[in-house]
Amino acid sequence: MASLTLTDIGGRTMKRALVLRFRKHGSAHLSEALAAAGGFRTHAALSAPICRAEPRHADFVLLDEAASMSRLEQLSDVSLDAVDRHMLFDDLPIEGHGDVLNTRPGSRRAWKRGSSATG
């Protein structure tokens, strides 16, 4: 299960990855799906801790793919196929890591105090 640091760069990086993966879906819908993945009811609720985060001491959330895809399906006019419904955040194309953690077994990325490091 991937996680996301609640920082501006973490949120923007994950959003870019979702936009690249789900090209048929609207940006606002993807923002809401990302919020749902982090356990937030709305994008505004996700934005609040990001806005007040200190990057060196930011909190993080584990991302729930099922919640994200369920929310995207609720909002979108475009239906999700089986591949979309089983999307994994760890498999998204993340540029420069951007405070998004790959927590797949055997991963060489690690999280420490709001930053990514390669071990």
ABEGO torsion letter per residue (X at the ends): XBBBBBBAAAAAAAAAAAAAABAABBAAAAAAAAAAAAGBABAAAAAAAAAABBAAABBBBBBBAAAAAAAAAAABABBBBAAAAABBAAABBBBGGGGBBBABBGBABBBBGGBBBBX
